[in-house]
């Protein structure tokens, strides 16, 4: 059975580790900091529709000897800004077969799955790995306290849209993609396998550029209006520079995806950016969401004022240390202010 090396012990990484582990897969979770210390000493508190339970997860540091072997699949579940550190730390490691014979290095022999929002992850990872599978994860998972993850999806844990992003060996990549999608389906994920994963990644960023608005105080009606404007601006920029984003409706694989289990304790409207601010852990995630739109706009001479203002507003807050009580996050006024 496939072993999954899941790098990143946030909401998505932990959810995958628990659900795949429940189905009998050998799982190694690569963690860091307070989370690594916590998991080394005690079980994780995992809340889902089935109720709360304590789960022991094998957690190791990135610099540990993972003993990579043929048949392993690496899932990169860290934020995009962490990939340039994580990928080269894995790529040159030796990979052995069942007999313990070294067959080569991870760069050539281990397929990597990128689950990040945004458009940068697949290109970044392909700098080091031959085979990269891109995945759009659709999961209501929340991690706001060390040692606790909540997943609200019911009757499905979540959804995943996956496809080959880059490879030098198509047959190897196709087989890896089949394994991943089959295993995720068995772990109660809705699955869609696609040939144009870039289009779906683009659709996800059109949706995700509004995530940062959750951090700001303000009435729901205004937030929704700002979110729609951010998404419209993002789609306009992406289309103008040659992307063909799928309709965001294509990210809904089943209407049941929108169902939240009350037993999980998941609260709607608190996605990854909000969670990072709530934990008080500074994050540059917006630089790969709104900042991606700003980057493309600058490179092609296209205006993207709303995404740029949100990136800069949250960037200053991150620079100040994160947290939901920082000055400047108490109003939407700065974001909505017209440019000089």
N, C-alpha and C positions, 0 to 999 in steps of 0.2 A: 504494500500500500504506500502511496506517495507520502513523503514527509514534507511538511510545510514549515519553512523558516520565515516567520512573520516579523518584520523589522518595524517596530513602532508599537507601543503599548497604550495607545489612546483608545478612543471609543471604537473605531473601526477595527484596529488590529486585535484588540481583546475580543470583540464580538466574533471575529473570524476564528481566533484561537479556540474559544469556548465551543462554538458550534461545530467546527471541524473535529476538535478533540472528542466531542460527544459521539461522533460517528466513527470513532476508532482510529482516526488518523494520528500519526506521530506528529506533534506540533512543538516547535521551539519558538518562544517569544523573546525577541531581542528588545530589551528595555534599557532605561537609563535613569539616573538621578533618584528622586524620591520613590518613583514607581518601582524601580528595580529593587531598592532596599525593602520596600513594602512586600513585594511578591516573594522575595527570598525568605521572608520571616513568617508570612501568614497567607491564608487564601484570599482571593479576590471576592468581593461582594458583587454578584451578578444578578441583575433584576430584569425579568422579562415577563411575558404573559403567563408563563408557568409559575411565576412567583420568585421571591428572592432565594438565592442559594449561595453557598460558599464553594469556590472552585480553586483548586490548586493548579497553578500554571507553571510549567518549567520556564523560568526567565533567566536570561544570561545577558551579559554586557556585549557590546558590539565587538570589543577586542578579544572576546573569548574564542577558544578553539571550537568552532561549530562542527567540525568533522564533516564537511560537506561531502555528499556522495551522489553518484549518478542516480537520477530519479527524483532528486530534491527539486522543489519549486520555491523560489524566494518571492515573497510578497512584500513590497515596499509600502508600508502604511504610515510613513512619516510625512510631514508637511513638505511641500515642494522645495522650500528653502534649505531643507536638511539633506536633500539628495546628493549634492556635490560632496558632502562629507561621508555619507553612508555608502554610496555606490562604490567608490574606489577602495573603501575599507573591506569590501567583499570580493571584488572582481578578480584579484590575483591569487586567491586562496586555492590550494590544491583540492581536487575532487577525486575520490577513490571509488572503486567498484565494490561489489559485495565481498570480494576476496581481499580487500584492503590494498589493491594495486592502484597506484596513482594513474589516472587516465588523462589528466590535463588540469586546466584551471577553470574557475567558475565563469570567467568571461565567455568561454566557448561552450561550456557544457551545462550550465544552469539557466533555465528560462526564468525571467523576472516579470512579475506582474506589478504594474503601477496603478494605484487606486486614487491618485491625487486629483483634486479639482484643478481646473486650469489647463493650459496648453503646453506647459514647459516640461513636464515630467518625462514624457516618452523620449523627447529629443535629448534631454540631459542624460538619461539612463543609457541610451544607445551610444553614448560616448565611450562606455566601458563594456557593455554586454551585447553579445551577438543577437540574442532573441529577447525582445521586449513585447509583452502582451499588455495592451492598454485596457483598463476597465473603468467604467463609470459605476460607482457604488451608490445605491439609493437605499439608505438605511437611517432610521430614526434612532441613532445611538448617541448617548450623551455621557460625557466624562467631566464632571465638575469637581469631584473630590478624589484625592489619591486613594487607590484601592477599591473604587466603586465605579461600575459601568451599568448603565440602564439602556435597554433596547425596547422600543415601544411597538415595533411591528407585530401585527397579528391579522390574519392567520399566518402570514409569511414573515420571516425575520427581516427580509429586505429584498432588494432586487439588484441585479448586476448585468450590465451590458458590456460585453467583452469582445475583443478582436485583436488581430495581430497588428502591432504598431510598426515593428521592424524585425527583420531576420535575414540571416545569410543562408539558412537551411529551412526552406518552407515546410518540408515534411515533418521535421522535428518540431517546428512551431505549431503546426496544425495538431499534432498529437498532444503537445502540452496544453493547447487551448481546449481540446476535447476533455482532457483530464480535469482541468480546472473547472470548466463549466459543469461537468458531470458531478464532481464532488460538491460544488456549491449548490447545485440542484438537490442533491441528496441531503444537504444541510439546511433545506427549507428556504432557499433563495429562489426567487423568480429569476429566470435566466433568458437573456437574448444574446445570441452570437451574431456578430455583424462583420462585414468586410470593410466597412468605412468607419472605423472607430474614431477617427479624427472629427468626423461630422458630429458624432454624439458627444465627444469631449467639448466641442465648440458649443453645442446646445446646453451642456451642463454649466459652462462658464456664463452663458447668457442668463441662466437661472441664478448662479452663485454670486454674481456681482452685487446682488441685493443683500447678501448675508450681513455685511457690515452695518446696515441700517438697524439691525436688531440691537446693536450696542447703544444706539442713541435713544435718548428719552423723547417722547412725543406721542401724539395720538395715532391710533392704528390707521385711520383713513389717510393721514398725511404720509405715514411710513409706506403704505401700500402704493401711493401715488409716486413717491420717490423711487421705490423699488421698480415699478414699471418703467419709469423714465431711465433708470440705470440700465435695465435690460434692453430697452429699445436702442439706447445709444451703443451698447456693446454689440448688439446684432448688426447695427448699421456699420460699425467699424470693421467687424469681422467679414462681412459681406464685401465691403469695399476693398479689402486687402486680399481677397481670394479664397476665404473660407466659405464653406457652404453648410452652415449650422442646421442640423435637423430641427424640426419643430420641437419646442420643449414638451409638447404633448406626447412626443415619442418616448420621453423618459418615463412615462407612466405605463408600466407593463401590465398592470391589472388595477382596476379601481380600488381594490382592497389595500393597495399600497398606502393609501391615505388614512387607514384605520390605526388608531393608537389604542393600546391596551392600558386601561387605567391602573392595572396591577403593577405595571412597570415603573410608574412614577415619572415617565417622560413628559416634559412640558413642550408643547408646540412653540415654534418661533425662537428656539435657542439652538442654533446650529454652531458649527465649529468655531467661527470667529467669536461669537458671544461666549462660548464655553471657555476659550482661552482668556478672554478678559475677566470672566467670572472667577477663574482660578488665580488671576493676577500673574499669569505667565505671559510676558510679552511675546507677541507673534508678528511675523512679517507676512502672514498668509495673504493679507490684502494686496501685497505687492505682486502676487501671482494670480490675483483675481482682477480687481479693479486696475492694478498696476500693469497687468498684461494688456488690457485695453489701452491704457495710457501709452505703453511702449509701442504698440502697433500704430497708434494714432500719430505719435511723434515721428516714427520711422517713415510714415507715408504721408505726412503733412495733412492729417485729418483731425479736426477738433473732437475732443472727448472731454469736455469741461466737467461734467458731473462725476464721472468715474475718477477723474484726476483729483477733484476736490475731496471726494470721500477717502481716497487713498491717502491724501496728505493729512486730512483731519485725524484719521485713525493712526497714521504713521507717527504723528506728533504725540498722540496719546500713548502709543507703544513705547516711544522713546522716553516718555516720562515714567514708564514702569508698569503700564497696564492697570487693570482694575476698572470696575464699572462706575467709580465715583470720582473720576478725574474731571477737572474743569474742561469744558469744551464738549463734553459728551451729554450735557444736560439739555441740549436743544438741537433742533434741526435747522435752526436759523442760518448757521454758517454754511451748511451744505446747500441750502436753498438760495443763499444770497447771490444775486447776479454778479458776473465778473465785472471788474473795473474796465 
